[in-house]
Amino acid sequence: MILYDYFRSSASYRVRIALNLKGVAVERRDVMLLENQQRSPEHLARNPQGFVPALEADDGHVITQSLAILDWLDARYPEPRLIPADPDARAAALARALVIAADTHPLNNLRVMRRLKDMGVDEAGRNDWTRHWIAEGFTALEAMAGESPFLGGDAPGVADLFLVPQMYNARRFDTPLAAFPRLVAIDAACTALPAFAAAHPDAVAPK
C-alpha cells in the first residue's frame, strides 16, 4: 500500500497513527503542500479534492478522507479496533472524533489560512482565528471526555487519533491549554505510546 502523506497534515497524522497501531506497513510518499503538489494533475487524479491523505490499496484503488480510511482499516485489519462495533459506543466515539474532524480542524487548515491571507488578514489575525476555533472545539471535547485514560476508554480509539494531531496544532499556535486538563492528560497518555510517537510530524519530516 502507498500513503500519500504530508508530515504536518493533521489528517495524515491520524492515518499514520492508525497504521502504526495496527502494524500495517505502507510506503509513504510525500505530497508537499507548501509547494502545491496537492494541486498537480497527478494528485488530483488520485484525489479530486487535492487533499492528503490518500491511501492506495494493494489492488490500486484509492481511499480518501481520513475518517473513511480509518473505517476501511478497521474493516480490513480489525485489531486493535478503533471504531467500536456497539452502536451506542460507536456513535459516542464518532461524535468525539467529529468535534475535531468536522468542526475544528477544517477551520484552521492550510487552505483556510491562505484564503484569510488573500482577504487581507495579517499573520497575527490568522493565528488568533486558529486559537479561537481550537479552543471552541476543545471546550466541547473536554466536556465529552470521561475519566478513562483515553477518549476511547482503556485503549486509544478513533477520537484519540483526532485529538493528538489537533493538540500538536494547538501548541504550534500557542493555544492556551490550562482549561483542558483531561485533553492534555489524554494527549500525554497517547503520545507516550510508540505508535503515536512514530507518527509524530518530527519523526516523519523530510530530511
Backbone as a printed PyTorch tensor [residue, N CA C, xyz], in Angstrom:
tensor([[[  0.8420,  -1.1880,   0.0000],
         [  0.0000,   0.0000,   0.0000],
         [  0.8820,   1.2440,   0.0000]],

        [[  0.3210,   2.3170,  -0.5100],
         [  1.0270,   3.5940,  -0.5830],
         [  0.1990,   4.6490,   0.1480]],

        [[  0.8310,   5.3850,   1.0460],
         [  0.1790,   6.5010,   1.7220],
         [  0.7390,   7.7980,   1.1560]],

        [[ -0.1140,   8.5580,   0.5010],
         [  0.2470,   9.9000,   0.0450],
         [  0.0020,  10.8320,   1.2170]],

        [[  1.0580,  11.4710,   1.6690],
         [  1.1490,  11.9870,   3.0250],
         [  1.7900,  13.3800,   3.0020]],

        [[  1.5950,  14.1180,   4.0880],
         [  2.3870,  15.3170,   4.3460],
         [  2.6340,  15.3470,   5.8460]],

        [[  3.8490,  15.5770,   6.2380],
         [  4.2290,  15.3390,   7.6330],
         [  3.4470,  16.1820,   8.6240]],

        [[  3.0550,  17.4150,   8.2580],
         [  2.3240,  18.2740,   9.1900],
         [  0.8170,  18.2180,   8.9810]],

        [[  0.3450,  17.4530,   8.0510],
         [ -1.0990,  17.3330,   7.8410],
         [ -1.7300,  16.5900,   9.0160]],

        [[ -2.6930,  17.2320,   9.6710],
         [ -3.3860,  16.5760,  10.7860],
         [ -4.0840,  15.3000,  10.3290]],

        [[ -4.7210,  15.3700,   9.1820],
         [ -5.4670,  14.2150,   8.6780],
         [ -4.5230,  13.0560,   8.3690]],

        [[ -3.3570,  13.3670,   7.7960],
         [ -2.3750,  12.3160,   7.5290],
         [ -1.8110,  11.7430,   8.8260]],

        [[ -1.5880,  12.6020,   9.7860],
         [ -1.0700,  12.1850,  11.1030],
         [ -2.0080,  11.1400,  11.7100]],

        [[ -3.3230,  11.3640,  11.6190],
         [ -4.2920,  10.3920,  12.1480],
         [ -4.0960,   9.0190,  11.5160]],

        [[ -3.9370,   9.0160,  10.2080],
         [ -3.8170,   7.7480,   9.4880],
         [ -2.4980,   7.0600,   9.8230]],

        [[ -1.4230,   7.8320,   9.9540],
         [ -0.1430,   7.2230,  10.3400],
         [ -0.2590,   6.5370,  11.6960]],

        [[ -0.9370,   7.1710,  12.6450],
         [ -1.1160,   6.5490,  13.9570],
         [ -1.8700,   5.2260,  13.8170]],

        [[ -2.9560,   5.2510,  13.0560],
         [ -3.7700,   4.0400,  12.8880],
         [ -2.9580,   2.9060,  12.2670]],

        [[ -2.1960,   3.2210,  11.2330],
         [ -1.3650,   2.2050,  10.5940],
         [ -0.3620,   1.6240,  11.5820]],

        [[  0.2260,   2.4810,  12.3960],
         [  1.1930,   2.0030,  13.3910],
         [  0.5240,   1.1270,  14.4400]],

        [[ -0.6400,   1.5490,  14.9280],
         [ -1.3430,   0.7520,  15.9340],
         [ -1.6860,  -0.6360,  15.4040]],

        [[ -2.0440,  -0.7020,  14.1400],
         [ -2.4460,  -1.9720,  13.5350],
         [ -1.2730,  -2.7530,  12.9550]],

        [[ -0.0880,  -2.1530,  12.9630],
         [  1.0740,  -2.8490,  12.4430],
         [  1.0470,  -3.0550,  10.9430]],

        [[  0.4360,  -2.1250,  10.2250],
         [  0.3150,  -2.2250,   8.7760],
         [  1.4210,  -1.3860,   8.1300]],

        [[  2.2470,  -2.0220,   7.3380],
         [  3.3440,  -1.3250,   6.6830],
         [  2.8690,  -0.7100,   5.3730]],

        [[  3.2710,   0.5290,   5.1260],
         [  2.9490,   1.2020,   3.8750],
         [  4.1980,   1.9160,   3.3630]],

        [[  4.1700,   2.2250,   2.0870],
         [  5.1760,   3.1090,   1.5110],
         [  4.6400,   4.5280,   1.5920]],

        [[  5.3920,   5.4210,   2.2440],
         [  4.9820,   6.8230,   2.3410],
         [  5.5340,   7.6100,   1.1680]],

        [[  4.6840,   8.4320,   0.5700],
         [  5.1290,   9.3400,  -0.4710],
         [  4.6700,  10.7470,  -0.0920]],

        [[  5.6190,  11.6390,   0.0260],
         [  5.3210,  12.9990,   0.4480],
         [  4.6500,  13.7880,  -0.6670]],

        [[  3.5900,  14.4920,  -0.3020],
         [  2.9410,  15.4700,  -1.1730],
         [  3.1450,  16.8050,  -0.4730]],

        [[  4.0260,  17.6180,  -1.0040],
         [  4.4600,  18.8220,  -0.3050],
         [  3.4270,  19.9410,  -0.4890]],

        [[  2.6500,  20.1780,   0.5580],
         [  1.5340,  21.1130,   0.4620],
         [  1.9910,  22.5440,   0.2230]],

        [[  3.0710,  22.9460,   0.8750],
         [  3.5250,  24.3240,   0.7120],
         [  4.0220,  24.5950,  -0.7120]],

        [[  4.3630,  23.5230,  -1.4180],
         [  4.7850,  23.6530,  -2.8100],
         [  3.6270,  23.3940,  -3.7830]],

        [[  2.4230,  23.2110,  -3.2310],
         [  1.2000,  23.0000,  -4.0180],
         [  1.2280,  21.7200,  -4.8490]],

        [[  1.9730,  20.7210,  -4.3910],
         [  1.9840,  19.4520,  -5.1150],
         [  0.6220,  18.7650,  -5.0720]],

        [[ -0.1980,  19.1250,  -4.0850],
         [ -1.5440,  18.5490,  -3.9880],
         [ -2.4500,  18.9950,  -5.1280]],

        [[ -2.0640,  20.0520,  -5.8270],
         [ -2.8620,  20.5500,  -6.9520],
         [ -2.3270,  20.0640,  -8.2960]],

        [[ -1.3490,  19.1860,  -8.2670],
         [ -0.8010,  18.6560,  -9.5120],
         [ -1.8330,  17.7640, -10.1880]],

        [[ -1.8100,  17.6750, -11.5150],
         [ -2.7480,  16.7790, -12.2030],
         [ -2.6590,  15.3440, -11.7080]],

        [[ -1.4460,  14.9140, -11.3940],
         [ -1.2560,  13.5390, -10.9230],
         [ -2.0010,  13.3070,  -9.6110]],

        [[ -1.8670,  14.2660,  -8.6720],
         [ -2.5380,  14.0630,  -7.3840],
         [ -4.0370,  14.2790,  -7.4960]],

        [[ -4.4790,  15.2280,  -8.3050],
         [ -5.9170,  15.4420,  -8.4710],
         [ -6.5920,  14.2350,  -9.1020]],

        [[ -5.8770,  13.4940,  -9.9350],
         [ -6.4320,  12.2510, -10.4850],
         [ -6.6150,  11.2170,  -9.3810]],

        [[ -5.7750,  11.3030,  -8.3730],
         [ -5.8270,  10.3830,  -7.2290],
         [ -6.9170,  10.8200,  -6.2590]],

        [[ -6.9870,  12.1260,  -6.0110],
         [ -7.9580,  12.6950,  -5.0690],
         [ -8.4500,  14.0210,  -5.6400]],

        [[ -9.6480,  14.0460,  -6.1970],
         [-10.1420,  15.2660,  -6.8410],
         [-10.2170,  16.4770,  -5.9190]],

        [[-10.2460,  16.2660,  -4.5970],
         [-10.2310,  17.3940,  -3.6740],
         [ -8.8500,  18.0270,  -3.5550]],

        [[ -7.8190,  17.3150,  -3.9760],
         [ -6.4750,  17.8280,  -3.8150],
         [ -6.0180,  17.8410,  -2.3690]],

        [[ -6.4430,  16.8660,  -1.5930],
         [ -6.0890,  16.7800,  -0.1770],
         [ -5.1740,  15.5840,   0.0610]],

        [[ -4.5500,  15.5720,   1.2240],
         [ -3.9390,  14.3820,   1.7900],
         [ -4.6490,  14.1080,   3.1100]],

        [[ -4.6560,  12.8530,   3.5360],
         [ -4.0060,  11.6880,   2.9490],
         [ -4.8480,  11.0540,   1.8440]],

        [[ -4.1630,  10.2380,   1.0590],
         [ -4.8170,   9.3180,   0.1390],
         [ -4.0960,   7.9920,   0.3030]],

        [[ -4.8580,   6.9390,   0.5000],
         [ -4.2720,   5.6110,   0.7100],
         [ -4.5870,   4.7490,  -0.5050]],

        [[ -3.5370,   4.3260,  -1.1930],
         [ -3.6890,   3.4510,  -2.3520],
         [ -3.5300,   2.0090,  -1.8910]],

        [[ -4.5970,   1.2360,  -2.0220],
         [ -4.5830,  -0.1600,  -1.5880],
         [ -3.7710,  -1.0140,  -2.5570]],

        [[ -3.5110,  -2.2360,  -2.1510],
         [ -2.6960,  -3.1210,  -2.9720],
         [ -3.3230,  -3.4040,  -4.3320]],

        [[ -4.6510,  -3.3150,  -4.4200],
         [ -5.3080,  -3.5560,  -5.7090],
         [ -5.3950,  -2.2880,  -6.5600]],

        [[ -4.8290,  -1.1880,  -6.0550],
         [ -4.7650,   0.0360,  -6.8320],
         [ -5.8600,   1.0390,  -6.5600]],

        [[ -6.9170,   0.6360,  -5.8350],
         [ -7.9660,   1.6300,  -5.5910],
         [ -7.5510,   2.5460,  -4.4450]],

        [[ -8.0330,   3.7880,  -4.5030],
         [ -7.5790,   4.8410,  -3.5950],
         [ -8.7140,   5.2370,  -2.6630]],

        [[ -8.3810,   5.3350,  -1.3670],
         [ -9.3370,   5.7890,  -0.3630],
         [ -8.8810,   7.1660,   0.0970]],

        [[ -9.8140,   8.1130,   0.1710],
         [ -9.5220,   9.4570,   0.6500],
         [-10.3690,   9.7480,   1.8850]],

        [[-10.0860,  10.8740,   2.5190],
         [-10.7210,  11.3110,   3.7630],
         [-10.2770,  10.4170,   4.9240]],

        [[ -9.6610,  11.0420,   5.9140],
         [ -9.0420,  10.2680,   6.9890],
         [-10.0210,   9.3690,   7.7280]],

        [[-11.2290,   9.8410,   8.0000],
         [-12.1820,   9.0040,   8.7240],
         [-12.5940,   7.7970,   7.8900]],

        [[-12.7510,   7.9820,   6.5940],
         [-13.0620,   6.8640,   5.7120],
         [-11.9090,   5.8640,   5.6760]],

        [[-10.6820,   6.3730,   5.6710],
         [ -9.5230,   5.4800,   5.6860],
         [ -9.4760,   4.6820,   6.9870]],

        [[ -9.7390,   5.3390,   8.1190],
         [ -9.7310,   4.6230,   9.3990],
         [-10.8100,   3.5530,   9.4340]],

        [[-11.9710,   3.8560,   8.9140],
         [-13.0550,   2.8760,   8.8600],
         [-12.6600,   1.6860,   7.9850]],

        [[-12.0350,   1.9660,   6.8430],
         [-11.5840,   0.9080,   5.9390],
         [-10.5260,   0.0460,   6.6200]],

        [[ -9.5780,   0.6960,   7.3230],
         [ -8.5530,  -0.0690,   8.0240],
         [ -9.1580,  -0.9580,   9.1010]],

        [[-10.1680,  -0.4530,   9.8070],
         [-10.8380,  -1.2790,  10.8130],
         [-11.4810,  -2.5080,  10.1830]],

        [[-12.0420,  -2.3290,   8.9910],
         [-12.6810,  -3.4570,   8.3200],
         [-11.6560,  -4.4640,   7.8040]],

        [[-10.5320,  -3.9670,   7.3110],
         [ -9.5100,  -4.8400,   6.7260],
         [ -8.5710,  -5.4320,   7.7770]],

        [[ -8.2940,  -4.6690,   8.8130],
         [ -7.3510,  -5.0840,   9.8550],
         [ -8.0180,  -4.8230,  11.2040]],

        [[ -8.8560,  -5.7550,  11.6630],
         [ -9.7590,  -5.4670,  12.7950],
         [ -9.0810,  -5.2070,  14.1340]],

        [[ -7.8570,  -5.6280,  14.3160],
         [ -7.2140,  -5.4760,  15.6320],
         [ -6.0320,  -4.5250,  15.5760]],

        [[ -5.9150,  -3.6340,  16.5550],
         [ -6.9480,  -3.2810,  17.5360],
         [ -8.0360,  -2.4370,  16.8840]],

        [[ -9.2470,  -2.6610,  17.3130],
         [-10.3680,  -1.9280,  16.7420],
         [-10.3340,  -0.4770,  17.2110]],

        [[-10.5720,   0.4470,  16.2690],
         [-10.5520,   1.8730,  16.5780],
         [-11.9450,   2.4700,  16.7050]],

        [[-12.8820,   1.9660,  15.9070],
         [-14.2640,   2.4380,  15.9380],
         [-15.1130,   1.3150,  16.5200]],

        [[-15.7480,   1.5250,  17.6660],
         [-16.4630,   0.4270,  18.3180],
         [-17.5620,  -0.1700,  17.4480]],

        [[-17.8280,  -1.4380,  17.6560],
         [-18.9040,  -2.1200,  16.9300],
         [-20.2650,  -1.8500,  17.5640]],

        [[-20.2860,  -1.7470,  18.8960],
         [-21.5500,  -1.4840,  19.5890],
         [-22.1330,  -0.1540,  19.1130]],

        [[-23.4140,  -0.1130,  18.7260],
         [-23.9700,   1.1190,  18.1490],
         [-23.8600,   2.3420,  19.0510]],

        [[-24.1120,   2.1960,  20.3570],
         [-24.0390,   3.3460,  21.2580],
         [-22.6010,   3.8330,  21.4110]],

        [[-21.6810,   2.9030,  21.6050],
         [-20.2750,   3.2780,  21.7500],
         [-19.7320,   3.8490,  20.4450]],

        [[-20.1620,   3.2840,  19.3250],
         [-19.7280,   3.7850,  18.0150],
         [-20.1670,   5.2370,  17.8230]],

        [[-21.4160,   5.5180,  18.1360],
         [-21.9420,   6.8780,  17.9780],
         [-21.1800,   7.8560,  18.8670]],

        [[-20.9080,   7.4590,  20.1110],
         [-20.1890,   8.3450,  21.0340],
         [-18.7680,   8.6010,  20.5440]],

        [[-18.1000,   7.5620,  20.0640],
         [-16.7270,   7.7130,  19.5810],
         [-16.6710,   8.6060,  18.3550]],

        [[-17.5940,   8.3980,  17.4250],
         [-17.6020,   9.2140,  16.2120],
         [-17.9770,  10.6620,  16.5170]],

        [[-18.8690,  10.8580,  17.4790],
         [-19.2270,  12.2210,  17.8540],
         [-18.0120,  12.9740,  18.3750]],

        [[-17.2030,  12.3210,  19.2080],
         [-15.9860,  12.9670,  19.7150],
         [-15.0110,  13.2490,  18.5750]],

        [[-14.8250,  12.2710,  17.7060],
         [-13.9030,  12.4670,  16.5830],
         [-14.3600,  13.6090,  15.6850]],

        [[-15.6500,  13.7190,  15.4650],
         [-16.1700,  14.7240,  14.5470],
         [-16.1210,  16.1350,  15.1220]],

        [[-16.0220,  16.2700,  16.4430],
         [-15.7800,  17.6010,  17.0170],
         [-14.5210,  18.1970,  16.3880]],

        [[-13.5080,  17.3460,  16.2100],
         [-12.2760,  17.7870,  15.5630],
         [-12.4140,  17.7530,  14.0480]],

        [[-12.8550,  16.6240,  13.5220],
         [-12.8270,  16.4090,  12.0710],
         [-13.7450,  17.3500,  11.3100]],

        [[-14.9020,  17.6650,  11.8720],
         [-15.8910,  18.4630,  11.1470],
         [-15.9360,  19.9180,  11.5830]],

        [[-15.6740,  20.1680,  12.8620],
         [-15.9780,  21.4940,  13.4030],
         [-14.7690,  22.2810,  13.8980]],

        [[-13.5970,  21.6630,  13.9510],
         [-12.4120,  22.3670,  14.4540],
         [-11.3200,  22.4300,  13.3860]],

        [[-10.8040,  21.2900,  13.0120],
         [ -9.6900,  21.2590,  12.0600],
         [ -9.9850,  21.9460,  10.7240]],

        [[-11.1700,  21.7750,  10.1200],
         [-11.3890,  22.4260,   8.8180],
         [-11.2900,  23.9450,   8.8600]],

        [[-11.4820,  24.5410,  10.0320],
         [-11.4360,  25.9930,  10.1360],
         [-10.0180,  26.5420,  10.2600]],

        [[ -9.0350,  25.6590,  10.4810],
         [ -7.6700,  26.1720,  10.6510],
         [ -6.6480,  25.4080,   9.8240]],

        [[ -7.1050,  24.8270,   8.6950],
         [ -6.1360,  24.1340,   7.8540],
         [ -5.5040,  25.0900,   6.8440]],

        [[ -4.6050,  24.5780,   6.0350],
         [ -3.7850,  25.4270,   5.1780],
         [ -4.6130,  26.2350,   4.1920]],

        [[ -5.6050,  25.6340,   3.5780],
         [ -6.3370,  26.3760,   2.5460],
         [ -7.1510,  27.5200,   3.1530]],

        [[ -7.6430,  27.3370,   4.3830],
         [ -8.3540,  28.4240,   5.0550],
         [ -7.3760,  29.5370,   5.4120]],

        [[ -6.2000,  29.1620,   5.9030],
         [ -5.1950,  30.1840,   6.2290],
         [ -4.8010,  30.9860,   4.9860]],

        [[ -4.6700,  30.3010,   3.8720],
         [ -4.3190,  31.0030,   2.6340],
         [ -5.4480,  31.9270,   2.1900]],

        [[ -6.6850,  31.4970,   2.3550],
         [ -7.8140,  32.3400,   1.9700],
         [ -7.8980,  33.5740,   2.8590]],

        [[ -7.6800,  33.3980,   4.1530],
         [ -7.6820,  34.5510,   5.0580],
         [ -6.5850,  35.5350,   4.6840]],

        [[ -5.4190,  35.0100,   4.3270],
         [ -4.3230,  35.8840,   3.8990],
         [ -4.7100,  36.6540,   2.6400]],

        [[ -5.3350,  35.9720,   1.6870],
         [ -5.7850,  36.6230,   0.4610],
         [ -6.7970,  37.7330,   0.7500]],

        [[ -7.5580,  37.5780,   1.8370],
         [ -8.5650,  38.5650,   2.2110],
         [ -7.9750,  39.7110,   3.0350]],

        [[ -6.6750,  39.6770,   3.2500],
         [ -6.0130,  40.7730,   3.9420],
         [ -5.8470,  40.5810,   5.4330]],

        [[ -6.1410,  39.3790,   5.9510],
         [ -5.9510,  39.1310,   7.3830],
         [ -4.4690,  38.8740,   7.6310]],

        [[ -3.8730,  39.6500,   8.5440],
         [ -2.4390,  39.5070,   8.7900],
         [ -2.1440,  38.2550,   9.6110]],

        [[ -0.8600,  37.9620,   9.7960],
         [ -0.4770,  36.7240,  10.4700],
         [ -1.0150,  36.6700,  11.8930]],

        [[ -0.9670,  37.7900,  12.6150],
         [ -1.4860,  37.8050,  13.9820],
         [ -2.9740,  37.4930,  14.0000]],

        [[ -3.7060,  38.0390,  13.0460],
         [ -5.1360,  37.7750,  12.9620],
         [ -5.4210,  36.3300,  12.6100]],

        [[ -4.6270,  35.7650,  11.7150],
         [ -4.8230,  34.3670,  11.3260],
         [ -4.5260,  33.4420,  12.5020]],

        [[ -3.4920,  33.7550,  13.2540],
         [ -3.1590,  32.9250,  14.4190],
         [ -4.2380,  33.0170,  15.4930]],

        [[ -4.7950,  34.2120,  15.6740],
         [ -5.8840,  34.3790,  16.6400],
         [ -7.1090,  33.5780,  16.2110]],

        [[ -7.4030,  33.6090,  14.9180],
         [ -8.5000,  32.8120,  14.3580],
         [ -8.3010,  31.3340,  14.6970]],

        [[ -7.0940,  30.8420,  14.4590],
         [ -6.7930,  29.4320,  14.7110],
         [ -6.9890,  29.0810,  16.1770]],

        [[ -6.4410,  29.9020,  17.0640],
         [ -6.5750,  29.6330,  18.5060],
         [ -8.0320,  29.6480,  18.9380]],

        [[ -8.8190,  30.5770,  18.3910],
         [-10.2330,  30.6780,  18.7650],
         [-10.9820,  29.3890,  18.4630]],

        [[-10.8160,  28.8670,  17.2530],
         [-11.5960,  27.6920,  16.8570],
         [-11.0810,  26.4200,  17.5170]],

        [[ -9.7760,  26.3470,  17.7720],
         [ -9.2680,  25.2090,  18.5290],
         [ -9.8480,  25.2270,  19.9420]],

        [[ -9.8590,  26.3870,  20.5750],
         [-10.3930,  26.4790,  21.9380],
         [-11.8770,  26.1280,  21.9840]],

        [[-12.6350,  26.5640,  20.9850],
         [-14.0610,  26.1940,  20.9510],
         [-14.2380,  24.6840,  20.8690]],

        [[-13.4920,  24.0500,  19.9660],
         [-13.5920,  22.6020,  19.8400],
         [-13.1480,  21.8820,  21.0870]],

        [[-12.0460,  22.3250,  21.6760],
         [-11.5320,  21.6770,  22.8750],
         [-12.4580,  21.8650,  24.0680]],

        [[-13.1500,  22.9950,  24.1460],
         [-14.0930,  23.2070,  25.2430],
         [-15.1840,  22.1440,  25.2120]],

        [[-15.6980,  21.8710,  24.0250],
         [-16.7210,  20.8240,  23.8950],
         [-16.1370,  19.4500,  24.1890]],

        [[-14.9630,  19.1710,  23.6350],
         [-14.3900,  17.8350,  23.7890],
         [-13.9690,  17.5620,  25.2260]],

        [[-13.5000,  18.5830,  25.9300],
         [-13.1730,  18.4250,  27.3490],
         [-14.4020,  17.9770,  28.1290]],

        [[-15.5570,  18.5590,  27.8080],
         [-16.8050,  18.1850,  28.4910],
         [-17.2520,  16.7800,  28.1090]],

        [[-16.8510,  16.3060,  26.9300],
         [-17.2520,  14.9790,  26.4550],
         [-16.2930,  13.8850,  26.9080]],

        [[-15.1310,  14.2840,  27.4410],
         [-14.1350,  13.3030,  27.8730],
         [-14.5570,  12.6960,  29.2030]],

        [[-14.4010,  11.4020,  29.3260],
         [-14.7110,  10.7310,  30.5810],
         [-13.4910,  10.6830,  31.4840]],

        [[-13.4740,   9.7190,  32.3800],
         [-12.3710,   9.5900,  33.3260],
         [-11.3940,   8.4950,  32.9250]],

        [[-11.6210,   7.8610,  31.7940],
         [-10.7190,   6.8020,  31.3350],
         [ -9.3950,   7.4030,  30.8780]],

        [[ -8.3730,   6.5710,  30.7500],
         [ -7.0740,   7.0950,  30.3190],
         [ -7.0940,   7.7130,  28.9190]],

        [[ -8.0000,   7.2490,  28.0720],
         [ -8.0840,   7.7210,  26.6920],
         [ -9.5140,   8.1310,  26.3780]],

        [[ -9.6810,   8.9160,  25.3410],
         [-11.0450,   9.2200,  24.8910],
         [-11.7660,   7.9460,  24.4820]],

        [[-11.0120,   6.9610,  24.0100],
         [-11.6040,   5.6910,  23.5950],
         [-11.8280,   4.7190,  24.7290]],

        [[-11.5300,   5.1040,  25.9520],
         [-11.7010,   4.2020,  27.0960],
         [-10.3580,   3.7890,  27.6470]],

        [[-10.1510,   2.4940,  27.8210],
         [ -8.8990,   1.9930,  28.3820],
         [ -7.8030,   1.8430,  27.3350]],

        [[ -8.1620,   2.0090,  26.0760],
         [ -7.1940,   1.9310,  24.9800],
         [ -7.5150,   3.0300,  23.9770]],

        [[ -6.5510,   3.4580,  23.2020],
         [ -6.8390,   4.5160,  22.2270],
         [ -7.8750,   4.0840,  21.2060]],

        [[ -8.7280,   5.0210,  20.8410],
         [ -9.7320,   4.7810,  19.8160],
         [ -9.7280,   5.9070,  18.8040]],

        [[-10.7210,   5.8980,  17.9480],
         [-10.7460,   6.8390,  16.8360],
         [-10.6550,   8.2930,  17.3040]],

        [[-11.3200,   8.6510,  18.3880],
         [-11.3020,  10.0400,  18.8410],
         [ -9.9110,  10.4770,  19.2780]],

        [[ -9.1440,   9.5610,  19.8600],
         [ -7.7750,   9.8890,  20.2640],
         [ -6.9030,  10.1990,  19.0570]],

        [[ -7.1460,   9.4990,  17.9490],
         [ -6.3830,   9.7290,  16.7270],
         [ -6.6760,  11.1010,  16.1320]],

        [[ -7.8350,  11.6510,  16.4420],
         [ -8.1610,  13.0010,  16.0030],
         [ -7.6610,  14.0460,  16.9940]],

        [[ -7.6890,  13.7190,  18.2660],
         [ -7.2500,  14.6710,  19.2880],
         [ -5.7600,  14.9920,  19.1780]],

        [[ -4.9320,  13.9740,  19.0810],
         [ -3.4870,  14.1800,  19.1890],
         [ -2.9420,  15.1280,  18.1110]],

        [[ -3.2910,  14.9630,  16.8440],
         [ -2.8040,  15.9420,  15.8640],
         [ -3.3160,  17.3580,  16.1200]],

        [[ -4.5440,  17.4710,  16.6480],
         [ -5.0580,  18.8080,  16.9300],
         [ -4.3440,  19.4380,  18.1200]],

        [[ -3.9300,  18.6230,  19.0700],
         [ -3.1150,  19.1410,  20.1760],
         [ -1.7570,  19.6210,  19.6680]],

        [[ -1.2000,  18.9030,  18.7130],
         [  0.0520,  19.3480,  18.0870],
         [ -0.1560,  20.7160,  17.4450]],

        [[ -1.2460,  20.8860,  16.7170],
         [ -1.5440,  22.1860,  16.1090],
         [ -1.7570,  23.2610,  17.1720]],

        [[ -2.4700,  22.8990,  18.2320],
         [ -2.7310,  23.8760,  19.2940],
         [ -1.4260,  24.4300,  19.8560]],

        [[ -0.4720,  23.5580,  20.0740],
         [  0.8130,  24.0110,  20.6220],
         [  1.6020,  24.8130,  19.5890]],

        [[  1.5220,  24.4410,  18.3350],
         [  2.2150,  25.2150,  17.2900],
         [  1.7430,  26.6640,  17.2630]],

        [[  0.4580,  26.8660,  17.5760],
         [ -0.1170,  28.2060,  17.5160],
         [ -0.3050,  28.8230,  18.9040]],

        [[  0.3830,  28.2550,  19.8930],
         [  0.3860,  28.8160,  21.2530],
         [ -1.0140,  28.9640,  21.8320]],

        [[ -1.8360,  27.9580,  21.6090],
         [ -3.1860,  27.9550,  22.1750],
         [ -3.1070,  27.6460,  23.6730]],

        [[ -3.6650,  28.4760,  24.5480],
         [ -3.6680,  28.1570,  25.9830],
         [ -4.4280,  26.8600,  26.2500]],

        [[ -3.8420,  25.9820,  27.0460],
         [ -4.4290,  24.6570,  27.2680],
         [ -4.8230,  24.4090,  28.7220]],

        [[ -4.6770,  25.4170,  29.5840],
         [ -4.9580,  25.2120,  31.0090],
         [ -6.3980,  24.8090,  31.2690]],

        [[ -7.3150,  25.2160,  30.4090],
         [ -8.7290,  24.9120,  30.6050],
         [ -9.0960,  23.4990,  30.1740]],

        [[ -8.0890,  22.7370,  29.6800],
         [ -8.3980,  21.4160,  29.1120],
         [ -7.5250,  20.3270,  29.7430]],

        [[ -7.5990,  20.1660,  31.0730],
         [ -6.6890,  19.2170,  31.7320],
         [ -6.9040,  17.7650,  31.3030]],

        [[ -8.1380,  17.3710,  31.0440],
         [ -8.3780,  15.9880,  30.6130],
         [ -7.7730,  15.7580,  29.2370]],

        [[ -7.9380,  16.7030,  28.3360],
         [ -7.3800,  16.5290,  26.9930],
         [ -5.8600,  16.5020,  27.0350]],

        [[ -5.2680,  17.3470,  27.8580],
         [ -3.8120,  17.3530,  27.9860],
         [ -3.3210,  16.0120,  28.5300]],

        [[ -4.0210,  15.4670,  29.5250],
         [ -3.6230,  14.1820,  30.1080],
         [ -3.7900,  13.0500,  29.0920]],

        [[ -4.8760,  13.0850,  28.3420],
         [ -5.1050,  12.0430,  27.3330],
         [ -4.0570,  12.1300,  26.2310]],

        [[ -3.7380,  13.3390,  25.8130],
         [ -2.6980,  13.5270,  24.8070],
         [ -1.3660,  12.9620,  25.3020]],

        [[ -1.0410,  13.2210,  26.5470],
         [  0.2160,  12.7010,  27.1050],
         [  0.2110,  11.1780,  27.1410]],

        [[ -0.9140,  10.5840,  27.5120],
         [ -1.0010,   9.1240,  27.5390],
         [ -0.8330,   8.5410,  26.1400]],

        [[ -1.4200,   9.2080,  25.1620],
         [ -1.3090,   8.7260,  23.7780],
         [  0.1180,   8.8620,  23.2680]],

        [[  0.6950,  10.0430,  23.4210],
         [  1.9920,  10.3030,  22.8050],
         [  3.1230,   9.5280,  23.4760]],

        [[  2.8480,   8.9430,  24.6460],
         [  3.8320,   8.0710,  25.2810],
         [  3.8950,   6.7060,  24.6040]],

        [[  2.9190,   6.3820,  23.7740],
         [  2.8730,   5.0860,  23.1060],
         [  3.7060,   5.1230,  21.8260]],

        [[  4.4610,   4.0600,  21.5380],
         [  5.3250,   4.0490,  20.3520],
         [  4.5910,   4.3090,  19.0470]],

        [[  3.3710,   3.8220,  18.9040],
         [  2.6340,   4.0070,  17.6480],
         [  2.3400,   5.4780,  17.3860]],

        [[  2.0800,   6.2300,  18.4300],
         [  1.8440,   7.6670,  18.2990],
         [  3.1610,   8.4090,  18.0670]],

        [[  4.1810,   8.0440,  18.8390],
         [  5.4690,   8.7260,  18.7230],
         [  6.0540,   8.5760,  17.3250]],

        [[  5.9190,   7.3910,  16.7400],
         [  6.4830,   7.1440,  15.4140],
         [  5.7350,   7.8790,  14.3170]],

        [[  4.4990,   8.3080,  14.6050],
         [  3.6870,   9.0290,  13.6230],
         [  3.8420,  10.5410,  13.7370]],

        [[  4.5200,  11.0170,  14.7640],
         [  4.6580,  12.4640,  15.0060],
         [  5.3110,  13.1450,  13.8010]],

        [[  4.8900,  14.3500,  13.4750],
         [  5.4970,  15.0470,  12.3360],
         [  7.0210,  15.1140,  12.3820]],

        [[  7.5910,  15.2990,  13.5720],
         [  9.0470,  15.3670,  13.6690],
         [  9.7100,  14.0420,  13.2920]],

        [[  8.9690,  12.9340,  13.4800],
         [  9.5370,  11.6150,  13.1870],
         [  9.5130,  11.2850,  11.7000]],

        [[  8.6440,  11.9520,  10.9500],
         [  8.4840,  11.6120,   9.5220],
         [  8.8240,  12.7750,   8.5920]],

        [[  9.2460,  13.9030,   9.1570],
         [  9.5550,  15.0830,   8.3460],
         [ 10.6640,  14.7610,   7.3510]],

        [[ 10.5530,  15.2830,   6.1270],
         [ 11.6220,  15.0700,   5.1520],
         [ 12.9500,  15.5930,   5.6830]],

        [[ 13.9710,  14.8140,   5.4680],
         [ 15.3070,  15.1900,   5.9610],
         [ 16.0050,  16.0990,   4.9410]]])
